[in-house]
Amino acid sequence: MATRKAKRTTKTDSSSGEQVCFVISPIGKDGSEIYEKFKEVLDYVIKPAVESSSLKLKVIRADDINHAGSFIKDIFENILGSHVVIADLTGQNPNVFYELGVRHALSPRTIMIAQTLEDVPSDLREYRTITYSTTAKGSKLFQERLHKFLEDIMNEPLRPDNPILDRLPTFQENKTESLEAEVSKLKEELNSVLEGSIKKPILVSKDTVKNRFKRICTLMHGHLQQHGNFQKTVNEEKVSFQLPKSEGNFNLYITMIEASEYIDEYWYVSICDVECNLEKDLADIRLLLAACSAGQKVGIKFIIITDEDLLSLKPKITKAFVQMKKFIPADQRAYFDLLLWDHTGLMKKETELGIRVNFV
């Protein structure tokens, strides 16, 4: 479903220019028990915690919107445009879940809170929720945890944080690849008809897959790793972590940022010189996912390289990879990606890098 880009801008408060933190919570009628209960949560728990953070957000709830116009329209504009949305699931209010679903479909940077985990549906329990109480001690603990969530958002503002954004790219990719395979098949059938069913021979590279990858790797400042010990900087401190240097047919490579000592990407590469054993490669990827999802939070790409044409198999392979990622923590899944550099994929990469390959 296409979304108009004009609506993707982050909402700011017109009077102060601050970015907005919109709060979704039960409201009730002014003066009712529900209204008083959640107004106190807003004023004495949520607002102090948000406003004391380093993000400098202005907290707004639906009942703070008092200008002329459609009330519902204003709510949805805030749900879409606010930099951060906090949804209070306490009491399992239907309006809250409806508005949360809209936000999840449109944008990341959403924080779920509740007074008890029993208020969180099973479909959402794999995603982090902050529990809170209205006591002085509970408010203090909530503030500390919320600041950590907001810090994570500041560091990775586009990171998927809900079931829709976590899985939608894969659904779209599978659909696109399926359509591409269908188009390719129709083109072949059309060419057969136009050319009197005489098929042209497929161009095959004179060079080996291994040599082609070696050139790509060199131009991307990459090299094979002899060890898996690394360091990264977190909050200006050096943190050590370890990755397996190999598993089955996969070997660990790193690429460097040009003219620097900084690592750009981590690759696990399987080069199929003869015939691909995709089932074995997927089994090895499963082991590497388990070993690499210990919280080091670095992007890792699994790359299967072959001279075969894998177009028809890509949807099945991608689906298997998505299923594997369900066995690792939800907050780690976005760090892993699978690339298939088959005959077409290698040619595309070589073209990007300005490599000319001779064919027979």
ZAMARGU-4260 file (C-alpha; in steps of 0.2 Angstrom, whole numbers, plus 5000, padded with zeros to 4 digits):
<rodrens>
0) 5000/5000/5000 | 5008/5016/4995 | 5009/5031/5007 | 5010/5049/5002 | 5028/5055/5005
5) 5022/5072/5010 | 5014/5065/5026 | 5030/5057/5032 | 5037/5072/5039 | 5040/5072/5058
10) 5027/5083/5067 | 5032/5098/5078 | 5023/5109/5089 | 5019/5125/5080 | 5021/5136/5095
15) 5038/5130/5101 | 5045/5120/5086 | 5049/5105/5097 | 5046/5087/5091 | 5030/5079/5097
20) 5028/5064/5108 | 5010/5059/5106 | 5002/5048/5120 | 4989/5036/5116 | 4979/5031/5131
25) 4961/5028/5138 | 4953/5046/5141 | 4935/5044/5145 | 4923/5059/5148 | 4930/5074/5157
30) 4928/5071/5176 | 4925/5053/5174 | 4935/5040/5184 | 4945/5034/5169 | 4949/5052/5164
35) 4956/5056/5181 | 4965/5040/5182 | 4975/5042/5166 | 4976/5061/5167 | 4986/5058/5183
40) 4997/5045/5174 | 5000/5057/5160 | 5004/5072/5172 | 5014/5063/5185 | 5022/5048/5176
45) 5023/5050/5157 | 5026/5069/5155 | 5040/5071/5168 | 5049/5055/5161 | 5048/5062/5143
50) 5052/5080/5146 | 5067/5075/5157 | 5075/5065/5142 | 5088/5072/5130 | 5076/5071/5115
55) 5067/5087/5121 | 5050/5081/5116 | 5033/5090/5119 | 5020/5078/5126 | 5003/5079/5118
60) 4987/5068/5121 | 4971/5069/5111 | 4962/5080/5124 | 4976/5093/5122 | 4970/5096/5104
65) 4958/5111/5106 | 4959/5120/5089 | 4944/5120/5076 | 4943/5106/5064 | 4940/5087/5064
70) 4945/5079/5080 | 4948/5062/5072 | 4958/5069/5058 | 4970/5078/5071 | 4972/5062/5081
75) 4978/5053/5065 | 4989/5067/5060 | 4997/5065/5077 | 4998/5046/5076 | 5007/5047/5059
80) 5018/5063/5061 | 5024/5063/5079 | 5042/5058/5081 | 5038/5046/5096 | 5021/5038/5101
85) 5018/5031/5118 | 5004/5019/5119 | 4997/5014/5136 | 4989/4997/5135 | 4983/4997/5153
90) 4965/4990/5153 | 4965/4984/5135 | 4955/4999/5129 | 4949/4996/5111 | 4952/5014/5105
95) 4970/5012/5111 | 4973/4996/5101 | 4965/5003/5086 | 4976/5019/5086 | 4991/5008/5090
100) 4988/4997/5075 | 4987/5013/5064 | 5004/5019/5071 | 5012/5002/5069 | 5007/5001/5050
105) 5014/5019/5047 | 5029/5022/5057 | 5042/5015/5069 | 5047/5024/5086 | 5033/5018/5096
110) 5034/5013/5114 | 5021/5002/5123 | 5018/5004/5141 | 5006/4995/5153 | 5003/4994/5172
115) 5004/4974/5170 | 5010/4963/5156 | 4993/4954/5157 | 4987/4969/5147 | 4999/4966/5133
120) 4991/4954/5119 | 5002/4938/5115 | 5005/4945/5097 | 5014/4959/5105 | 5024/4951/5119
125) 5039/4948/5108 | 5041/4967/5108 | 5047/4977/5123 | 5035/4985/5134 | 5038/4996/5149
130) 5028/4992/5165 | 5025/5006/5177 | 5016/5010/5193 | 5010/5027/5200 | 5021/5026/5216
135) 5036/5038/5218 | 5048/5023/5216 | 5038/5016/5201 | 5038/5033/5192 | 5057/5034/5195
140) 5060/5017/5188 | 5048/5021/5173 | 5058/5037/5169 | 5075/5027/5169 | 5068/5014/5157
145) 5059/5026/5146 | 5076/5036/5144 | 5084/5020/5138 | 5070/5017/5125 | 5072/5035/5119
150) 5091/5034/5118 | 5089/5018/5107 | 5076/5028/5096 | 5089/5042/5095 | 5102/5030/5089
155) 5091/5020/5077 | 5076/5030/5072 | 5071/5019/5058 | 5073/5002/5066 | 5057/4991/5065
160) 5049/4989/5082 | 5032/4981/5078 | 5026/4965/5069 | 5020/4975/5054 | 5036/4984/5050
165) 5046/4969/5055 | 5038/4958/5042 | 5031/4969/5029 | 5047/4971/5019 | 5049/4952/5017
170) 5031/4951/5011 | 5034/4964/4998 | 5050/4957/4993 | 5043/4940/4991 | 5028/4947/4980
175) 5040/4957/4970 | 5052/4942/4967 | 5037/4931/4962 | 5031/4944/4950 | 5048/4946/4942
180) 5049/4927/4940 | 5032/4927/4931 | 5038/4941/4920 | 5054/4933/4916 | 5045/4917/4911
185) 5033/4926/4900 | 5047/4935/4891 | 5055/4918/4888 | 5039/4911/4880 | 5037/4927/4870
190) 5054/4926/4863 | 5052/4908/4859 | 5036/4912/4849 | 5045/4927/4840 | 5061/4917/4836
195) 5052/4902/4830 | 5055/4892/4846 | 5074/4894/4844 | 5082/4898/4860 | 5098/4908/4861
200) 5112/4900/4871 | 5115/4907/4889 | 5131/4917/4890 | 5142/4909/4903 | 5157/4918/4911
205) 5174/4912/4905 | 5180/4916/4923 | 5177/4906/4939 | 5164/4912/4952 | 5178/4913/4965
210) 5189/4925/4954 | 5173/4936/4950 | 5170/4937/4969 | 5188/4941/4972 | 5188/4956/4961
215) 5171/4962/4969 | 5179/4960/4986 | 5195/4969/4982 | 5185/4984/4975 | 5175/4985/4991
220) 5190/4985/5002 | 5186/4968/5008 | 5196/4953/5014 | 5195/4936/5022 | 5196/4936/5041
225) 5208/4925/5050 | 5200/4928/5067 | 5183/4934/5074 | 5188/4946/5087 | 5182/4964/5085
230) 5179/4980/5094 | 5166/4994/5092 | 5163/5010/5101 | 5147/5012/5112 | 5145/5028/5122
235) 5163/5032/5118 | 5169/5016/5126 | 5177/5001/5117 | 5167/4985/5118 | 5174/4969/5112
240) 5163/4955/5104 | 5167/4939/5094 | 5160/4931/5078 | 5163/4914/5071 | 5176/4915/5057
245) 5168/4901/5047 | 5154/4888/5047 | 5152/4874/5034 | 5155/4883/5017 | 5154/4900/5024
250) 5169/4911/5028 | 5169/4928/5037 | 5174/4943/5027 | 5174/4961/5032 | 5174/4977/5020
255) 5182/4993/5025 | 5176/5011/5023 | 5187/5018/5009 | 5204/5026/5016 | 5200/5022/5034
260) 5202/5008/5047 | 5184/5007/5051 | 5174/4991/5046 | 5159/4995/5034 | 5151/4978/5033
265) 5153/4960/5040 | 5150/4946/5027 | 5148/4927/5028 | 5151/4921/5011 | 5148/4904/5003
270) 5155/4902/4986 | 5148/4888/4975 | 5161/4883/4962 | 5151/4868/4955 | 5133/4865/4961
275) 5124/4874/4975 | 5119/4864/4990 | 5106/4877/4996 | 5099/4866/5010 | 5116/4864/5018
280) 5120/4883/5016 | 5103/4887/5025 | 5107/4875/5039 | 5124/4883/5041 | 5116/4900/5041
285) 5104/4894/5055 | 5120/4890/5066 | 5128/4907/5062 | 5112/4916/5066 | 5112/4908/5083
290) 5130/4911/5086 | 5129/4930/5080 | 5113/4935/5089 | 5121/4937/5106 | 5118/4956/5107
295) 5133/4963/5098 | 5122/4973/5086 | 5132/4974/5070 | 5125/4972/5053 | 5129/4955/5046
300) 5125/4949/5028 | 5125/4931/5022 | 5130/4930/5004 | 5127/4914/4993 | 5138/4916/4977
305) 5135/4904/4962 | 5135/4905/4943 | 5118/4896/4943 | 5101/4906/4940 | 5092/4906/4957
310) 5077/4917/4951 | 5064/4904/4953 | 5071/4899/4970 | 5073/4916/4978 | 5055/4917/4986
315) 5057/4900/4994 | 5075/4904/5001 | 5069/4921/5007 | 5055/4913/5016 | 5066/4900/5024
320) 5078/4914/5030 | 5063/4924/5038 | 5057/4908/5047 | 5075/4906/5054 | 5076/4924/5061
325) 5060/4920/5072 | 5072/4909/5083 | 5083/4924/5088 | 5078/4939/5099 | 5066/4951/5090
330) 5078/4966/5093 | 5092/4957/5084 | 5083/4952/5068 | 5085/4968/5059 | 5104/4966/5059
335) 5104/4951/5048 | 5101/4950/5029 | 5103/4937/5015 | 5109/4940/4998 | 5109/4929/4983
340) 5123/4933/4970 | 5118/4921/4957 | 5123/4924/4938 | 5112/4939/4937 | 5116/4946/4954
345) 5135/4944/4950 | 5133/4954/4934 | 5123/4967/4943 | 5136/4969/4956 | 5150/4969/4943
350) 5141/4983/4933 | 5139/4994/4949 | 5158/4992/4952 | 5163/4995/4933 | 5169/4978/4930
355) 5168/4971/4912 | 5166/4952/4911 | 5170/4942/4895 | 5157/4929/4891 | 5157/4914/4879
</rodrens>
